[in-house]
């Protein structure tokens, strides 16, 4: 029986989203994409979840791409994704809390597209990256290509897409495709360390920071939405808590309200 599924787990303010399809190196199926989109929607609405960490099941892959077998004989929308995959990428793009990708093993094609939606990407030194679209005769989605160009620049994006070659974790780091490379044995601890640091900080401030950066980098969300996020911080109870904690020389306890 196939184990293809997306798994949700919440602990200490961190929502963990695991892509599990071990028989196919965590290749992303339509079912997994639909489940992951639903999980992200739940994390988005759950006040106990401060951020989401995405990872692949096991040690062999983050996501090794879309399920190519499932693509056979099906039409692909002009944006490059079918309904469930489109829903997943819409959920990733619209997720207003921090997204962290913990990458180990293969990260290929659609897996790279998923990872690029994260705000922070931490990879193990045994990770391998690549976009094999040119070997499959498919067009890489425009939105994912835009993400790639924003991260690595136009020239490097062309090399990656034209050659379809594999990249080592160190090369991915050099290009800016990932933010940090660590040993496989410390990946989980390093990601947990970053996640815990984020979860302790003021959620509304982080939301405003993410909105501001995304607006500057991509023009989305709108400037008015960013201003609204910033003003929400100033009017929040967390702002009062932050000031009180500073004056009382103690750690603040933020509630996201």
C-alpha positions in Angstrom: 0.0 0.0 0.0 1.3 3.4 -0.9 2.2 5.8 1.9 1.8 8.9 -0.2 0.4 11.6 2.0 1.1 15.0 3.6 1.4 14.9 7.4 0.7 17.7 9.9 2.1 17.9 13.4 2.0 20.9 15.8 4.4 21.2 18.7 5.5 24.2 20.7 4.0 26.7 18.3 5.7 25.1 15.3 3.6 23.5 12.5 5.5 20.7 10.8 4.4 19.7 7.3 5.9 16.5 6.1 5.8 15.3 2.5 5.7 11.5 2.6 5.9 9.3 -0.5 9.0 7.2 0.3 8.6 4.7 -2.5 9.0 7.5 -5.0 11.5 9.7 -3.0 8.7 11.9 -1.8 7.5 12.8 -5.3 4.5 15.1 -5.0 1.2 13.6 -6.1 -2.1 15.4 -6.5 -3.4 13.9 -3.3 -0.3 15.0 -1.4 -0.6 18.5 -2.9 -4.3 18.8 -1.9 -3.6 17.6 1.6 -0.6 20.0 2.0 -2.8 22.9 0.8 -5.4 22.0 3.4 -2.7 21.7 6.1 -1.3 25.1 5.3 -4.8 26.6 5.4 -5.3 25.0 8.9 -1.9 26.3 10.1 -2.7 29.8 8.8 -6.0 29.9 10.8 -4.6 28.2 13.9 -3.4 30.8 16.5 -1.2 28.2 18.2 0.9 27.9 15.1 3.5 30.6 14.8 5.3 29.3 11.7 5.5 26.2 9.4 8.5 24.0 8.8 8.3 21.8 5.6 10.4 18.7 5.3 10.4 15.3 3.5 9.8 12.0 5.2 13.0 10.0 5.8 16.5 11.0 4.8 16.5 10.4 1.1 14.6 13.4 -0.3 12.8 16.6 0.5 10.5 16.4 -2.6 12.0 14.7 -5.7 9.5 16.6 -8.0 6.0 16.1 -9.2 4.7 12.7 -9.8 5.5 12.4 -13.5 3.4 9.3 -14.0 0.4 11.3 -12.9 1.1 14.0 -15.5 0.9 11.5 -18.4 -1.9 12.3 -20.8 -3.2 15.3 -18.8 -3.3 18.9 -19.9 -1.4 21.4 -17.9 -2.8 24.9 -17.2 -0.9 27.9 -18.8 0.5 28.7 -15.3 2.2 25.3 -15.3 0.2 23.6 -12.6 -3.0 21.5 -12.4 -5.7 22.1 -9.9 -4.3 20.5 -6.7 -0.8 21.6 -7.4 -2.1 25.1 -8.2 -3.9 25.1 -4.9 -0.7 24.1 -3.0 1.3 26.8 -4.6 -1.5 29.3 -4.0 -1.4 28.3 -0.3 2.4 28.6 -0.2 2.3 32.0 -1.8 -0.5 33.3 0.4 0.9 31.9 3.7 1.4 34.9 5.9 3.4 33.2 8.7 7.0 32.3 8.3 7.8 29.2 6.1 11.0 27.3 6.7 12.2 24.5 4.4 14.4 21.7 5.9 16.0 20.1 2.9 17.8 16.7 2.9 18.5 14.5 0.0 16.9 15.1 -3.4 15.2 18.4 -4.1 14.2 18.4 -7.7 11.8 20.1 -10.1 8.6 20.7 -8.2 10.5 20.2 -4.9 12.7 23.2 -5.8 9.5 25.1 -6.6 8.1 24.2 -3.1 11.4 25.1 -1.4 11.7 28.4 -3.1 8.3 29.5 -1.6 9.9 29.2 1.9 11.2 32.3 3.6 14.2 30.4 4.9 15.9 27.3 3.4 18.3 25.2 5.4 19.9 22.2 3.6 22.0 19.3 4.7 25.4 18.9 3.0 24.2 15.7 1.3 21.3 17.5 -0.5 21.2 17.6 -4.3 19.2 20.1 -6.3 18.0 20.3 -9.9 15.2 21.3 -12.3 15.0 18.5 -15.0 12.2 20.2 -17.0 14.3 20.3 -20.1 14.9 16.5 -19.9 11.2 15.9 -19.6 9.9 18.3 -22.3 7.8 20.3 -19.9 7.7 24.0 -19.3 8.7 25.1 -15.8 5.9 27.3 -14.3 6.3 31.0 -14.7 5.8 31.8 -11.1 8.5 29.2 -10.1 10.9 30.6 -12.7 10.3 34.1 -11.3 11.2 32.8 -7.8 14.3 31.2 -9.2 15.4 34.4 -10.9 14.8 36.4 -7.8 17.0 34.0 -5.8 19.9 33.3 -8.1 19.7 35.9 -10.9 18.9 35.6 -14.6 22.2 34.1 -15.8 22.3 31.3 -13.1 18.6 30.6 -13.7 19.3 30.0 -17.4 22.2 27.7 -16.6 20.0 25.7 -14.2 17.1 25.4 -16.5 19.0 25.0 -19.8 21.4 22.3 -18.6 19.1 20.5 -16.1 22.2 19.6 -14.2 22.3 18.6 -10.5 23.7 21.0 -8.0 25.5 20.2 -4.8 24.3 21.8 -1.5 27.4 24.0 -1.5 26.8 25.1 -5.0 23.2 25.9 -4.2 24.4 28.0 -1.2 26.9 29.9 -3.5 24.1 30.7 -5.9 21.7 31.8 -3.1 19.2 29.0 -3.7 19.5 28.0 0.0 20.4 30.1 3.0 22.5 27.7 5.0 24.1 24.3 4.7 24.8 22.1 7.7 25.8 18.5 8.4 23.0 15.9 8.0 23.3 14.9 11.6 22.5 18.5 12.8 19.9 19.6 10.3 16.9 18.8 12.5 18.5 20.6 15.5 19.5 23.6 13.4 16.0 24.0 11.9 14.4 23.5 15.3 16.7 26.2 16.7 15.7 28.7 14.1 12.0 27.8 14.4 12.1 28.2 18.2 13.7 31.6 17.9 11.0 32.7 15.5 8.2 31.3 17.6 9.3 33.3 20.7 9.1 36.6 18.8 6.0 38.8 18.2 3.8 37.2 15.5 2.3 40.4 14.3 5.8 42.0 13.9 7.0 39.0 12.0 3.9 39.1 9.8 4.5 42.8 9.0 8.2 42.1 8.3 7.3 39.3 5.9 4.7 41.4 4.1 7.1 44.3 3.8 9.9 42.2 2.4 7.6 40.4 -0.1 6.2 43.8 -1.2 9.7 45.2 -1.8 10.9 42.0 -3.6 7.8 41.1 -5.5 5.2 43.8 -5.2 2.8 41.5 -3.4 1.1 42.1 -1.0 0.0 45.7 -1.8 1.5 48.7 0.0 -1.7 49.3 1.8 -1.8 45.8 3.1 1.8 46.3 4.4 0.8 49.5 6.1 -2.2 47.8 7.7 0.1 45.1 9.1 2.5 47.6 10.5 -0.3 49.6 12.1 -1.7 46.4 13.6 1.5 46.0 15.5 1.3 49.4 17.1 -2.3 48.8 18.2 -1.6 45.3 19.6 -1.4 44.0 23.1 1.9 42.5 22.1 3.3 46.0 21.7 2.3 46.8 25.2 3.8 43.5 26.4 7.0 44.2 24.6 7.4 47.6 26.2 6.5 46.2 29.6 9.0 43.3 29.3 11.7 45.7 28.2 11.2 48.0 31.2 10.9 45.1 33.6 14.0 43.4 32.2 12.2 40.1 31.5 11.4 37.9 28.5 8.2 39.0 26.7 5.3 36.6 26.3 3.7 37.3 23.0 0.2 36.1 22.1 -0.2 37.4 18.5 -3.0 39.8 19.5 
